[in-house]
Amino acid sequence: MAFVKALNASELPAGAVKCVALQGKKIAIFNVDGQYLAIDDTCSHEEASLSEGTTIKEGDRCAVECPEHGARFDLRTGKNLTLPATRPVKAYALREVNGVLEVEI
C-alpha cells in the first residue's frame, strides 16, 4: 500500500466533501472542521454516492448519511451505524503533505 495524491487541501474547505477517482476506486474525502477523512464513495446498501449525502457531526462522532435511504456511516472507521446498511464501507488513511492530500491505497 502506498499514499497517492488525491487533491490539494485548498480545494476542500471546512465542511466540504469531494469524490475523487484513485486507482479505479471512487473515494469520498471530507473536511470536518479541518480534519480530513476518507471512505469509499459508494454506499454498501445501494449504489448511491456518499459524497452527495449529509455530513453529520455529533460530539466526537463524524458520519455521513446516504442520500438514497438514510443509512449512516462513521467517517473515521467506515462502520455502518444505521439500517438499511448492514455492511461497512472501507475507510482510508489520509495525510496532508505540503498542502496536498494523499490517500493510502
Biopython code that builds the backbone (N, CA, C, O; Angstrom):
import numpy as np
from Bio.PDB.StructureBuilder import StructureBuilder

atoms = [
    (1, "MET", "N", (0.838, -1.176, 0.000)),
    (1, "MET", "CA", (0.000, 0.000, 0.000)),
    (1, "MET", "C", (0.884, 1.240, 0.000)),
    (1, "MET", "O", (1.952, 1.271, 0.610)),
    (2, "ALA", "N", (0.405, 2.253, -0.700)),
    (2, "ALA", "CA", (1.171, 3.493, -0.807)),
    (2, "ALA", "C", (0.221, 4.680, -0.802)),
    (2, "ALA", "O", (-0.953, 4.550, -1.150)),
    (3, "PHE", "N", (0.735, 5.831, -0.407)),
    (3, "PHE", "CA", (-0.058, 7.052, -0.447)),
    (3, "PHE", "C", (-0.054, 7.610, -1.862)),
    (3, "PHE", "O", (0.983, 7.659, -2.524)),
    (4, "VAL", "N", (-1.249, 8.035, -2.321)),
    (4, "VAL", "CA", (-1.451, 8.549, -3.665)),
    (4, "VAL", "C", (-2.047, 9.947, -3.558)),
    (4, "VAL", "O", (-2.949, 10.179, -2.753)),
    (5, "LYS", "N", (-1.545, 10.880, -4.365)),
    (5, "LYS", "CA", (-2.079, 12.243, -4.357)),
    (5, "LYS", "C", (-3.549, 12.221, -4.767)),
    (5, "LYS", "O", (-3.922, 11.626, -5.778)),
    (6, "ALA", "N", (-4.382, 12.894, -3.946)),
    (6, "ALA", "CA", (-5.813, 12.958, -4.232)),
    (6, "ALA", "C", (-6.216, 14.342, -4.727)),
    (6, "ALA", "O", (-6.854, 14.463, -5.773)),
    (7, "LEU", "N", (-5.852, 15.381, -3.989)),
    (7, "LEU", "CA", (-6.178, 16.755, -4.362)),
    (7, "LEU", "C", (-5.454, 17.710, -3.443)),
    (7, "LEU", "O", (-4.908, 17.302, -2.418)),
    (8, "ASN", "N", (-5.445, 18.980, -3.805)),
    (8, "ASN", "CA", (-4.853, 20.000, -2.954)),
    (8, "ASN", "C", (-5.817, 20.316, -1.814)),
    (8, "ASN", "O", (-7.026, 20.402, -2.029)),
    (9, "ALA", "N", (-5.291, 20.487, -0.614)),
    (9, "ALA", "CA", (-6.128, 20.788, 0.544)),
    (9, "ALA", "C", (-6.945, 22.058, 0.319)),
    (9, "ALA", "O", (-8.054, 22.175, 0.839)),
    (10, "SER", "N", (-6.418, 23.000, -0.441)),
    (10, "SER", "CA", (-7.132, 24.253, -0.711)),
    (10, "SER", "C", (-8.423, 24.032, -1.504)),
    (10, "SER", "O", (-9.294, 24.902, -1.518)),
    (11, "GLU", "N", (-8.550, 22.884, -2.160)),
    (11, "GLU", "CA", (-9.754, 22.556, -2.923)),
    (11, "GLU", "C", (-10.884, 22.029, -2.038)),
    (11, "GLU", "O", (-11.995, 21.805, -2.519)),
    (12, "LEU", "N", (-10.607, 21.831, -0.745)),
    (12, "LEU", "CA", (-11.581, 21.225, 0.153)),
    (12, "LEU", "C", (-11.700, 22.050, 1.442)),
    (12, "LEU", "O", (-11.117, 21.684, 2.462)),
    (13, "PRO", "N", (-12.440, 23.146, 1.404)),
    (13, "PRO", "CA", (-12.592, 23.977, 2.607)),
    (13, "PRO", "C", (-13.389, 23.243, 3.694)),
    (13, "PRO", "O", (-14.035, 22.232, 3.418)),
    (14, "ALA", "N", (-13.340, 23.748, 4.905)),
    (14, "ALA", "CA", (-14.067, 23.145, 6.030)),
    (14, "ALA", "C", (-15.537, 22.964, 5.670)),
    (14, "ALA", "O", (-16.176, 23.877, 5.148)),
    (15, "GLY", "N", (-16.062, 21.783, 5.952)),
    (15, "GLY", "CA", (-17.455, 21.468, 5.673)),
    (15, "GLY", "C", (-17.704, 20.888, 4.294)),
    (15, "GLY", "O", (-18.823, 20.475, 3.988)),
    (16, "ALA", "N", (-16.679, 20.852, 3.462)),
    (16, "ALA", "CA", (-16.835, 20.377, 2.085)),
    (16, "ALA", "C", (-16.513, 18.887, 1.979)),
    (16, "ALA", "O", (-15.877, 18.302, 2.856)),
    (17, "VAL", "N", (-16.969, 18.297, 0.882)),
    (17, "VAL", "CA", (-16.675, 16.902, 0.556)),
    (17, "VAL", "C", (-16.466, 16.827, -0.949)),
    (17, "VAL", "O", (-17.101, 17.551, -1.716)),
    (18, "LYS", "N", (-15.572, 15.946, -1.356)),
    (18, "LYS", "CA", (-15.291, 15.789, -2.783)),
    (18, "LYS", "C", (-15.041, 14.318, -3.073)),
    (18, "LYS", "O", (-14.390, 13.618, -2.296)),
    (19, "CYS", "N", (-15.569, 13.860, -4.203)),
    (19, "CYS", "CA", (-15.330, 12.499, -4.660)),
    (19, "CYS", "C", (-14.164, 12.523, -5.643)),
    (19, "CYS", "O", (-14.148, 13.325, -6.577)),
    (20, "VAL", "N", (-13.190, 11.644, -5.430)),
    (20, "VAL", "CA", (-12.049, 11.534, -6.340)),
    (20, "VAL", "C", (-11.934, 10.084, -6.801)),
    (20, "VAL", "O", (-12.319, 9.161, -6.083)),
    (21, "ALA", "N", (-11.409, 9.898, -7.989)),
    (21, "ALA", "CA", (-11.146, 8.562, -8.520)),
    (21, "ALA", "C", (-9.653, 8.302, -8.415)),
    (21, "ALA", "O", (-8.842, 9.024, -8.995)),
    (22, "LEU", "N", (-9.299, 7.264, -7.668)),
    (22, "LEU", "CA", (-7.899, 6.905, -7.481)),
    (22, "LEU", "C", (-7.732, 5.407, -7.702)),
    (22, "LEU", "O", (-8.353, 4.597, -7.014)),
    (23, "GLN", "N", (-6.907, 5.053, -8.647)),
    (23, "GLN", "CA", (-6.609, 3.651, -8.954)),
    (23, "GLN", "C", (-7.886, 2.810, -9.075)),
    (23, "GLN", "O", (-7.981, 1.717, -8.517)),
    (24, "GLY", "N", (-8.858, 3.342, -9.813)),
    (24, "GLY", "CA", (-10.088, 2.621, -10.079)),
    (24, "GLY", "C", (-11.097, 2.624, -8.945)),
    (24, "GLY", "O", (-12.123, 1.949, -9.035)),
    (25, "LYS", "N", (-10.830, 3.367, -7.880)),
    (25, "LYS", "CA", (-11.746, 3.437, -6.740)),
    (25, "LYS", "C", (-12.321, 4.841, -6.629)),
    (25, "LYS", "O", (-11.611, 5.824, -6.839)),
    (26, "LYS", "N", (-13.616, 4.939, -6.296)),
    (26, "LYS", "CA", (-14.238, 6.222, -6.021)),
    (26, "LYS", "C", (-14.169, 6.439, -4.513)),
    (26, "LYS", "O", (-14.717, 5.657, -3.735)),
    (27, "ILE", "N", (-13.487, 7.512, -4.112)),
    (27, "ILE", "CA", (-13.262, 7.780, -2.694)),
    (27, "ILE", "C", (-13.812, 9.161, -2.353)),
    (27, "ILE", "O", (-13.540, 10.141, -3.047)),
    (28, "ALA", "N", (-14.587, 9.223, -1.277)),
    (28, "ALA", "CA", (-15.134, 10.485, -0.789)),
    (28, "ALA", "C", (-14.194, 11.022, 0.286)),
    (28, "ALA", "O", (-13.878, 10.335, 1.257)),
    (29, "ILE", "N", (-13.752, 12.277, 0.089)),
    (29, "ILE", "CA", (-12.877, 12.919, 1.061)),
    (29, "ILE", "C", (-13.652, 14.064, 1.703)),
    (29, "ILE", "O", (-14.178, 14.935, 1.010)),
    (30, "PHE", "N", (-13.719, 14.054, 3.029)),
    (30, "PHE", "CA", (-14.476, 15.023, 3.809)),
    (30, "PHE", "C", (-13.532, 15.926, 4.591)),
    (30, "PHE", "O", (-12.487, 15.476, 5.060)),
    (31, "ASN", "N", (-13.892, 17.192, 4.731)),
    (31, "ASN", "CA", (-13.198, 18.107, 5.631)),
    (31, "ASN", "C", (-14.191, 18.457, 6.731)),
    (31, "ASN", "O", (-15.101, 19.261, 6.528)),
    (32, "VAL", "N", (-14.009, 17.849, 7.890)),
    (32, "VAL", "CA", (-14.894, 18.087, 9.027)),
    (32, "VAL", "C", (-14.121, 18.917, 10.044)),
    (32, "VAL", "O", (-13.282, 18.400, 10.783)),
    (33, "ASP", "N", (-14.420, 20.216, 10.068)),
    (33, "ASP", "CA", (-13.748, 21.146, 10.997)),
    (33, "ASP", "C", (-12.226, 21.060, 10.897)),
    (33, "ASP", "O", (-11.537, 21.091, 11.917)),
    (34, "GLY", "N", (-11.701, 20.954, 9.685)),
    (34, "GLY", "CA", (-10.256, 20.920, 9.481)),
    (34, "GLY", "C", (-9.641, 19.537, 9.560)),
    (34, "GLY", "O", (-8.437, 19.385, 9.351)),
    (35, "GLN", "N", (-10.444, 18.527, 9.856)),
    (35, "GLN", "CA", (-9.949, 17.148, 9.881)),
    (35, "GLN", "C", (-10.368, 16.477, 8.583)),
    (35, "GLN", "O", (-11.547, 16.478, 8.230)),
    (36, "TYR", "N", (-9.409, 15.910, 7.879)),
    (36, "TYR", "CA", (-9.680, 15.246, 6.605)),
    (36, "TYR", "C", (-9.912, 13.760, 6.844)),
    (36, "TYR", "O", (-9.137, 13.103, 7.539)),
    (37, "LEU", "N", (-11.000, 13.234, 6.252)),
    (37, "LEU", "CA", (-11.374, 11.829, 6.416)),
    (37, "LEU", "C", (-11.767, 11.268, 5.055)),
    (37, "LEU", "O", (-12.344, 11.980, 4.233)),
    (38, "ALA", "N", (-11.458, 9.992, 4.811)),
    (38, "ALA", "CA", (-11.728, 9.389, 3.507)),
    (38, "ALA", "C", (-12.356, 8.011, 3.664)),
    (38, "ALA", "O", (-11.891, 7.179, 4.443)),
    (39, "ILE", "N", (-13.447, 7.789, 2.889)),
    (39, "ILE", "CA", (-14.118, 6.487, 2.855)),
    (39, "ILE", "C", (-14.506, 6.182, 1.406)),
    (39, "ILE", "O", (-14.475, 7.062, 0.546)),
    (40, "ASP", "N", (-14.873, 4.916, 1.150)),
    (40, "ASP", "CA", (-15.420, 4.589, -0.167)),
    (40, "ASP", "C", (-16.620, 5.481, -0.431)),
    (40, "ASP", "O", (-17.393, 5.772, 0.483)),
    (41, "ASP", "N", (-16.780, 5.915, -1.663)),
    (41, "ASP", "CA", (-17.883, 6.816, -2.007)),
    (41, "ASP", "C", (-19.207, 6.085, -2.186)),
    (41, "ASP", "O", (-20.266, 6.705, -2.086)),
    (42, "THR", "N", (-19.173, 4.793, -2.445)),
    (42, "THR", "CA", (-20.392, 4.055, -2.752)),
    (42, "THR", "C", (-20.958, 3.382, -1.510)),
    (42, "THR", "O", (-20.259, 2.637, -0.822)),
    (43, "CYS", "N", (-22.222, 3.647, -1.230)),
    (43, "CYS", "CA", (-22.935, 3.050, -0.100)),
    (43, "CYS", "C", (-22.922, 1.529, -0.227)),
    (43, "CYS", "O", (-23.058, 0.989, -1.325)),
    (44, "SER", "N", (-22.756, 0.844, 0.900)),
    (44, "SER", "CA", (-22.749, -0.624, 0.870)),
    (44, "SER", "C", (-24.156, -1.211, 0.733)),
    (44, "SER", "O", (-24.295, -2.408, 0.485)),
    (45, "HIS", "N", (-25.183, -0.405, 0.886)),
    (45, "HIS", "CA", (-26.568, -0.878, 0.750)),
    (45, "HIS", "C", (-27.052, -0.777, -0.687)),
    (45, "HIS", "O", (-27.628, -1.724, -1.223)),
    (46, "GLU", "N", (-26.818, 0.368, -1.308)),
    (46, "GLU", "CA", (-27.236, 0.619, -2.685)),
    (46, "GLU", "C", (-26.087, 1.324, -3.400)),
    (46, "GLU", "O", (-25.062, 1.610, -2.782)),
    (47, "GLU", "N", (-26.238, 1.594, -4.637)),
    (47, "GLU", "CA", (-25.186, 2.225, -5.431)),
    (47, "GLU", "C", (-25.226, 3.749, -5.340)),
    (47, "GLU", "O", (-25.005, 4.424, -6.346)),
    (48, "ALA", "N", (-25.497, 4.298, -4.185)),
    (48, "ALA", "CA", (-25.594, 5.744, -4.004)),
    (48, "ALA", "C", (-24.230, 6.325, -3.662)),
    (48, "ALA", "O", (-23.390, 5.657, -3.059)),
    (49, "SER", "N", (-24.020, 7.581, -4.055)),
    (49, "SER", "CA", (-22.776, 8.287, -3.784)),
    (49, "SER", "C", (-22.833, 8.940, -2.406)),
    (49, "SER", "O", (-23.663, 9.816, -2.163)),
    (50, "LEU", "N", (-21.947, 8.509, -1.506)),
    (50, "LEU", "CA", (-21.930, 9.071, -0.160)),
    (50, "LEU", "C", (-21.443, 10.516, -0.140)),
    (50, "LEU", "O", (-21.768, 11.266, 0.781)),
    (51, "SER", "N", (-20.667, 10.914, -1.147)),
    (51, "SER", "CA", (-20.212, 12.310, -1.193)),
    (51, "SER", "C", (-21.371, 13.258, -1.465)),
    (51, "SER", "O", (-21.235, 14.467, -1.283)),
    (52, "GLU", "N", (-22.506, 12.725, -1.895)),
    (52, "GLU", "CA", (-23.706, 13.535, -2.116)),
    (52, "GLU", "C", (-24.632, 13.512, -0.905)),
    (52, "GLU", "O", (-25.707, 14.111, -0.933)),
    (53, "GLY", "N", (-24.219, 12.820, 0.163)),
    (53, "GLY", "CA", (-25.019, 12.714, 1.375)),
    (53, "GLY", "C", (-24.803, 13.889, 2.309)),
    (53, "GLY", "O", (-24.138, 14.865, 1.962)),
    (54, "THR", "N", (-25.375, 13.781, 3.500)),
    (54, "THR", "CA", (-25.290, 14.827, 4.518)),
    (54, "THR", "C", (-24.244, 14.447, 5.552)),
    (54, "THR", "O", (-24.288, 13.355, 6.118)),
    (55, "THR", "N", (-23.301, 15.355, 5.796)),
    (55, "THR", "CA", (-22.295, 15.129, 6.827)),
    (55, "THR", "C", (-22.894, 15.502, 8.176)),
    (55, "THR", "O", (-23.529, 16.546, 8.320)),
    (56, "ILE", "N", (-22.683, 14.632, 9.163)),
    (56, "ILE", "CA", (-23.254, 14.825, 10.491)),
    (56, "ILE", "C", (-22.131, 14.789, 11.523)),
    (56, "ILE", "O", (-21.317, 13.865, 11.538)),
    (57, "LYS", "N", (-22.096, 15.804, 12.385)),
    (57, "LYS", "CA", (-21.123, 15.820, 13.471)),
    (57, "LYS", "C", (-21.904, 15.887, 14.770)),
    (57, "LYS", "O", (-22.617, 16.857, 15.029)),
    (58, "GLU", "N", (-21.764, 14.848, 15.588)),
    (58, "GLU", "CA", (-22.439, 14.761, 16.877)),
    (58, "GLU", "C", (-21.391, 14.451, 17.930)),
    (58, "GLU", "O", (-20.950, 13.308, 18.060)),
    (59, "GLY", "N", (-20.990, 15.476, 18.686)),
    (59, "GLY", "CA", (-19.922, 15.269, 19.665)),
    (59, "GLY", "C", (-18.635, 14.915, 18.950)),
    (59, "GLY", "O", (-18.180, 15.649, 18.073)),
    (60, "ASP", "N", (-18.045, 13.781, 19.327)),
    (60, "ASP", "CA", (-16.799, 13.324, 18.695)),
    (60, "ASP", "C", (-17.057, 12.501, 17.436)),
    (60, "ASP", "O", (-16.120, 12.197, 16.698)),
    (61, "ARG", "N", (-18.305, 12.139, 17.183)),
    (61, "ARG", "CA", (-18.626, 11.275, 16.046)),
    (61, "ARG", "C", (-18.842, 12.097, 14.783)),
    (61, "ARG", "O", (-19.540, 13.111, 14.795)),
    (62, "CYS", "N", (-18.236, 11.644, 13.700)),
    (62, "CYS", "CA", (-18.443, 12.232, 12.373)),
    (62, "CYS", "C", (-19.040, 11.134, 11.505)),
    (62, "CYS", "O", (-18.520, 10.019, 11.458)),
    (63, "ALA", "N", (-20.122, 11.448, 10.827)),
    (63, "ALA", "CA", (-20.789, 10.443, 9.996)),
    (63, "ALA", "C", (-21.306, 11.094, 8.726)),
    (63, "ALA", "O", (-21.357, 12.317, 8.602)),
    (64, "VAL", "N", (-21.685, 10.240, 7.792)),
    (64, "VAL", "CA", (-22.362, 10.707, 6.581)),
    (64, "VAL", "C", (-23.644, 9.899, 6.448)),
    (64, "VAL", "O", (-23.676, 8.698, 6.716)),
    (65, "GLU", "N", (-24.696, 10.586, 6.030)),
    (65, "GLU", "CA", (-25.974, 9.925, 5.795)),
    (65, "GLU", "C", (-26.169, 9.771, 4.298)),
    (65, "GLU", "O", (-26.116, 10.752, 3.556)),
    (66, "CYS", "N", (-26.393, 8.545, 3.854)),
    (66, "CYS", "CA", (-26.593, 8.248, 2.440)),
    (66, "CYS", "C", (-27.820, 8.992, 1.916)),
    (66, "CYS", "O", (-28.863, 9.006, 2.570)),
    (67, "PRO", "N", (-27.701, 9.611, 0.736)),
    (67, "PRO", "CA", (-28.822, 10.371, 0.204)),
    (67, "PRO", "C", (-29.981, 9.515, -0.296)),
    (67, "PRO", "O", (-31.081, 10.031, -0.491)),
    (68, "GLU", "N", (-29.760, 8.221, -0.508)),
    (68, "GLU", "CA", (-30.814, 7.349, -1.042)),
    (68, "GLU", "C", (-31.776, 6.844, 0.023)),
    (68, "GLU", "O", (-32.984, 7.063, -0.071)),
    (69, "HIS", "N", (-31.240, 6.163, 1.041)),
    (69, "HIS", "CA", (-32.116, 5.518, 2.023)),
    (69, "HIS", "C", (-31.779, 5.869, 3.466)),
    (69, "HIS", "O", (-32.356, 5.295, 4.389)),
    (70, "GLY", "N", (-30.857, 6.803, 3.676)),
    (70, "GLY", "CA", (-30.593, 7.300, 5.024)),
    (70, "GLY", "C", (-29.647, 6.488, 5.884)),
    (70, "GLY", "O", (-29.504, 6.788, 7.069)),
    (71, "ALA", "N", (-28.995, 5.472, 5.339)),
    (71, "ALA", "CA", (-28.013, 4.729, 6.134)),
    (71, "ALA", "C", (-26.880, 5.673, 6.524)),
    (71, "ALA", "O", (-26.486, 6.539, 5.743)),
    (72, "ARG", "N", (-26.365, 5.499, 7.728)),
    (72, "ARG", "CA", (-25.251, 6.338, 8.190)),
    (72, "ARG", "C", (-23.993, 5.506, 8.366)),
    (72, "ARG", "O", (-24.035, 4.340, 8.757)),
    (73, "PHE", "N", (-22.851, 6.162, 8.056)),
    (73, "PHE", "CA", (-21.541, 5.525, 8.161)),
    (73, "PHE", "C", (-20.596, 6.423, 8.938)),
    (73, "PHE", "O", (-20.578, 7.637, 8.733)),
    (74, "ASP", "N", (-19.807, 5.831, 9.835)),
    (74, "ASP", "CA", (-18.792, 6.564, 10.581)),
    (74, "ASP", "C", (-17.685, 6.962, 9.613)),
    (74, "ASP", "O", (-17.172, 6.117, 8.880)),
    (75, "LEU", "N", (-17.313, 8.238, 9.603)),
    (75, "LEU", "CA", (-16.293, 8.705, 8.658)),
    (75, "LEU", "C", (-14.883, 8.301, 9.067)),
    (75, "LEU", "O", (-13.985, 8.300, 8.226)),
    (76, "ARG", "N", (-14.663, 7.959, 10.326)),
    (76, "ARG", "CA", (-13.324, 7.551, 10.762)),
    (76, "ARG", "C", (-13.059, 6.074, 10.495)),
    (76, "ARG", "O", (-11.936, 5.684, 10.178)),
    (77, "THR", "N", (-14.110, 5.252, 10.626)),
    (77, "THR", "CA", (-13.917, 3.803, 10.534)),
    (77, "THR", "C", (-14.627, 3.161, 9.345)),
    (77, "THR", "O", (-14.267, 2.055, 8.941)),
    (78, "GLY", "N", (-15.633, 3.839, 8.775)),
    (78, "GLY", "CA", (-16.438, 3.259, 7.710)),
    (78, "GLY", "C", (-17.560, 2.375, 8.224)),
    (78, "GLY", "O", (-18.357, 1.862, 7.439)),
    (79, "LYS", "N", (-17.629, 2.191, 9.551)),
    (79, "LYS", "CA", (-18.642, 1.313, 10.147)),
    (79, "LYS", "C", (-20.047, 1.803, 9.826)),
    (79, "LYS", "O", (-20.341, 2.996, 9.904)),
    (80, "ASN", "N", (-20.909, 0.853, 9.464)),
    (80, "ASN", "CA", (-22.313, 1.184, 9.256)),
    (80, "ASN", "C", (-22.940, 1.425, 10.628)),
    (80, "ASN", "O", (-22.776, 0.619, 11.545)),
    (81, "LEU", "N", (-23.658, 2.536, 10.759)),
    (81, "LEU", "CA", (-24.239, 2.920, 12.045)),
    (81, "LEU", "C", (-25.743, 2.691, 12.104)),
    (81, "LEU", "O", (-26.299, 2.513, 13.187)),
    (82, "THR", "N", (-26.406, 2.695, 10.951)),
    (82, "THR", "CA", (-27.860, 2.516, 10.920)),
    (82, "THR", "C", (-28.260, 1.661, 9.721)),
    (82, "THR", "O", (-27.523, 1.532, 8.743)),
    (83, "LEU", "N", (-29.434, 1.094, 9.830)),
    (83, "LEU", "CA", (-30.028, 0.380, 8.710)),
    (83, "LEU", "C", (-30.495, 1.404, 7.687)),
    (83, "LEU", "O", (-30.748, 2.547, 8.068)),
    (84, "PRO", "N", (-30.619, 1.070, 6.453)),
    (84, "PRO", "CA", (-30.645, -0.287, 5.925)),
    (84, "PRO", "C", (-29.274, -0.877, 5.609)),
    (84, "PRO", "O", (-29.201, -2.029, 5.181)),
    (85, "ALA", "N", (-28.198, -0.140, 5.801)),
    (85, "ALA", "CA", (-26.864, -0.704, 5.533)),
    (85, "ALA", "C", (-26.526, -1.738, 6.605)),
    (85, "ALA", "O", (-26.679, -1.478, 7.798)),
    (86, "THR", "N", (-26.067, -2.902, 6.174)),
    (86, "THR", "CA", (-25.672, -3.950, 7.106)),
    (86, "THR", "C", (-24.179, -4.255, 7.022)),
    (86, "THR", "O", (-23.663, -5.090, 7.766)),
    (87, "ARG", "N", (-23.487, -3.567, 6.104)),
    (87, "ARG", "CA", (-22.050, -3.760, 5.939)),
    (87, "ARG", "C", (-21.348, -2.405, 5.967)),
    (87, "ARG", "O", (-21.923, -1.409, 5.528)),
    (88, "PRO", "N", (-20.127, -2.350, 6.472)),
    (88, "PRO", "CA", (-19.377, -1.097, 6.470)),
    (88, "PRO", "C", (-18.856, -0.762, 5.072)),
    (88, "PRO", "O", (-18.949, -1.569, 4.147)),
    (89, "VAL", "N", (-18.314, 0.433, 4.944)),
    (89, "VAL", "CA", (-17.555, 0.818, 3.757)),
    (89, "VAL", "C", (-16.100, 0.949, 4.190)),
    (89, "VAL", "O", (-15.815, 1.093, 5.379)),
    (90, "LYS", "N", (-15.203, 0.900, 3.253)),
    (90, "LYS", "CA", (-13.779, 0.990, 3.579)),
    (90, "LYS", "C", (-13.416, 2.424, 3.957)),
    (90, "LYS", "O", (-13.816, 3.376, 3.286)),
    (91, "ALA", "N", (-12.653, 2.562, 5.038)),
    (91, "ALA", "CA", (-12.078, 3.849, 5.436)),
    (91, "ALA", "C", (-10.604, 3.820, 5.040)),
    (91, "ALA", "O", (-9.952, 2.778, 5.104)),
    (92, "TYR", "N", (-10.092, 4.976, 4.633)),
    (92, "TYR", "CA", (-8.716, 5.075, 4.158)),
    (92, "TYR", "C", (-7.899, 6.009, 5.040)),
    (92, "TYR", "O", (-8.398, 7.021, 5.531)),
    (93, "ALA", "N", (-6.635, 5.647, 5.230)),
    (93, "ALA", "CA", (-5.706, 6.567, 5.885)),
    (93, "ALA", "C", (-5.477, 7.732, 4.931)),
    (93, "ALA", "O", (-5.399, 7.550, 3.716)),
    (94, "LEU", "N", (-5.371, 8.916, 5.490)),
    (94, "LEU", "CA", (-5.201, 10.119, 4.679)),
    (94, "LEU", "C", (-4.209, 11.022, 5.393)),
    (94, "LEU", "O", (-4.218, 11.107, 6.621)),
    (95, "ARG", "N", (-3.365, 11.685, 4.645)),
    (95, "ARG", "CA", (-2.411, 12.621, 5.244)),
    (95, "ARG", "C", (-2.304, 13.857, 4.373)),
    (95, "ARG", "O", (-2.640, 13.837, 3.189)),
    (96, "GLU", "N", (-1.829, 14.935, 4.982)),
    (96, "GLU", "CA", (-1.579, 16.175, 4.253)),
    (96, "GLU", "C", (-0.072, 16.411, 4.235)),
    (96, "GLU", "O", (0.574, 16.443, 5.282)),
    (97, "VAL", "N", (0.476, 16.576, 3.040)),
    (97, "VAL", "CA", (1.906, 16.822, 2.871)),
    (97, "VAL", "C", (2.070, 18.066, 2.009)),
    (97, "VAL", "O", (1.715, 18.058, 0.830)),
    (98, "ASN", "N", (2.604, 19.128, 2.587)),
    (98, "ASN", "CA", (2.831, 20.375, 1.859)),
    (98, "ASN", "C", (1.585, 20.852, 1.117)),
    (98, "ASN", "O", (1.661, 21.267, -0.039)),
    (99, "GLY", "N", (0.433, 20.788, 1.799)),
    (99, "GLY", "CA", (-0.802, 21.283, 1.199)),
    (99, "GLY", "C", (-1.481, 20.320, 0.233)),
    (99, "GLY", "O", (-2.465, 20.680, -0.413)),
    (100, "VAL", "N", (-0.960, 19.095, 0.130)),
    (100, "VAL", "CA", (-1.552, 18.087, -0.761)),
    (100, "VAL", "C", (-2.126, 16.961, 0.091)),
    (100, "VAL", "O", (-1.459, 16.461, 0.996)),
    (101, "LEU", "N", (-3.368, 16.562, -0.198)),
    (101, "LEU", "CA", (-3.983, 15.440, 0.497)),
    (101, "LEU", "C", (-3.649, 14.157, -0.243)),
    (101, "LEU", "O", (-3.824, 14.055, -1.457)),
    (102, "GLU", "N", (-3.165, 13.183, 0.512)),
    (102, "GLU", "CA", (-2.792, 11.887, -0.052)),
    (102, "GLU", "C", (-3.557, 10.778, 0.664)),
    (102, "GLU", "O", (-3.684, 10.794, 1.888)),
    (103, "VAL", "N", (-4.062, 9.823, -0.099)),
    (103, "VAL", "CA", (-4.847, 8.706, 0.422)),
    (103, "VAL", "C", (-4.018, 7.433, 0.281)),
    (103, "VAL", "O", (-3.399, 7.196, -0.756)),
    (104, "GLU", "N", (-4.014, 6.618, 1.334)),
    (104, "GLU", "CA", (-3.296, 5.353, 1.261)),
    (104, "GLU", "C", (-4.173, 4.287, 0.611)),
    (104, "GLU", "O", (-5.246, 3.946, 1.108)),
    (105, "ILE", "N", (-3.678, 3.770, -0.523)),
    (105, "ILE", "CA", (-4.424, 2.755, -1.268)),
    (105, "ILE", "C", (-3.582, 1.488, -1.353)),
    (105, "ILE", "O", (-4.016, 0.497, -1.941)),
]
sb = StructureBuilder()
sb.init_structure("model")
sb.init_model(0)
sb.init_chain("A")
sb.init_seg("    ")
for serial, (resi, resn, name, xyz) in enumerate(atoms, 1):
    if name == "N":
        sb.init_residue(resn, " ", resi, " ")
    sb.init_atom(name, np.array(xyz, "f"), 0.0, 1.0, " ", f" {name:<3s}", serial, name[0])
structure = sb.get_structure()
